[in-house]
Amino acid sequence: MRAIELDDLIDQLEDALAESRRVPFSGLLLVNEERLLRLIDHLRVAIPEEQKRARRIVQEQERLIAEAQARVQQVLEERGLLEAVEGERARLLQQAEQESAQIRAGADSYARQVLEEIDERLAKLTTSVRNGLAALGGAPREQRSPQSLAGDRA
């Protein structure tokens, strides 16, 4: 049997369906069963051949890519570029670690500053509450730290 392209067979199948007659008042087609079965048989034969061809092409591509990668590696090693790239990579990693440490230190400093401001505001608020209670004539139950007052609420 001559090698028939898969695309040609699909085109022939579409042509066979396009040439078929429609059954009036329905979506059905009257098809030439013998012609369609023959095309399906040809498709069954052609598909495995296409798969084999595709496999050969993929294997050839993989072989060419492996050769190219080996050649690139060889050229890099010959010119000493690989060592230079490794040195640059190490330098960049060290620089990134230093910048990371600086960012962490800045974040810690900012967090400490915010917490100190909150502590000051809470101390002022506690003083205002105590002064308000005293002004209303009720002496505070007892002088307690803000931590012990928070424990009473829990």
N, C-alpha and C positions, 0 to 999 in steps of 0.2 A: 504494500500500500504506500502511496506517495505521502510525503510529510505534508500535512495540512496544518496551517497555523490555527491556533486556538481561536484567535479573533475572527478568522474567516468562518469557522464553524458556527460561532455565535451569531455572526451576521446572517448566515444561511438559515439558522433557526428563526431569527427575527423575520426574515423574508418569508419563510413558510407560514408563520403566524399572520403576517400582513396580507398574504395572498389568500388566506382562508376566508370562507364566507361566514357571515353572521346569521344566527338564527333570529328571525324577526321577533320583536318584542321581548328579547332577553339579552343577557350579556354573554351568551354562549357563542362559541365558534365551531364550525364544522371544519375539521383539519384532516389533512392527508396523513393518516396514522403511519403508513409505511415510510413516508418521507421523514416524519419526525423521529421515528424509532431508528432509522438509519443514521440520522444526524446525532442522536444521543449515543449510538454505538461509536461513531467517529469521535465524539467528545470523550468517551471513556478511554479510548486508545490514546488520544492526543494529550490528555491531562497528565498522565504519568510521564510522558516524554517531556512535557513542559517542566514538570517538577525536577526531572533528572537534569535538564539543561540549566534550570535555575540553581540547583545544588552545585553544579560544576562552576557556574559563574561566581557564586558566593565563595566557594573554596579558593578559586583563583584570586578573588579580591582579598580574601584573608591572607593568602600567601604573599601577595604584593604589599599589603599593609605591614606584615611582619618584616619583610625585607626592608621596607622603607624605614621602619622604626629602628631596626638594627643598624642601618646605614647612618641614620641621624645620631644614634648613640655613639657610634664609632667616630663620627666627625667631631662631636662634642668632646669626646675624650681626647682625641688627637690634638685639638686646639686648646685644651685646658679650660674650656669654657665651663665645663661641668663643675670644676672646683670653684671657679669664680661665682657661679650661680649658687652653689652651696654656701659660700662665704657671705654673699648678699642676703641669702635666706636667713642665716643665723643672725646677721646684723639687724635685719628687719624684725625678727622675733624678739630680740633683746630690746629694741626700741619700743615695740608694742607692749612688752611687759613693764617697761619703765613708765610709759604713758598710762597704762592700766593702774599702776600703783599710785601715780599722781592723782588720777581721777578718783580712786577709792579714798585717798586721803582728803581730797576736797569734799567728797560726799560726806565723809565722817565729820569733817569740820562744820559743814553746813547743818547736818543733823544735830550736832551738839549745840550750835548757835540757836536753832529753832527750839530745841528742848529747854535751853536756858531761858529763852524769852517766854515760853509757856509757863515755866516754873515761876518767873517773876510775876506774870499776870495772875497766876493762881494765888501767889502770896498776897498780892494786892487785893484780890477778890475776897480771900479769907479775912483779911483785915477789915474790909468794907462790911462784910457780913457780921463780924463780931461787933463793929462799931454800931451797926444798925440795930442789933439785938440790945446792945447796951443803951442806945438812945430810946428804945421802946420800953425800957425799964426792966427788961429781963436780963439778968446777968447770964452769961454763957454757962452751960451746965458745968463745964470745967475746961480749963485751958488744955486743949489737945492739939497734937500735930495734925496736919492735913491727912497724913496716912491713916491715923487712927479714926478720923472722921469718915474717911472713905470706907473703912472696915465696918463701921456701924451701919452703913447703907446696904452693904452686901448681905 
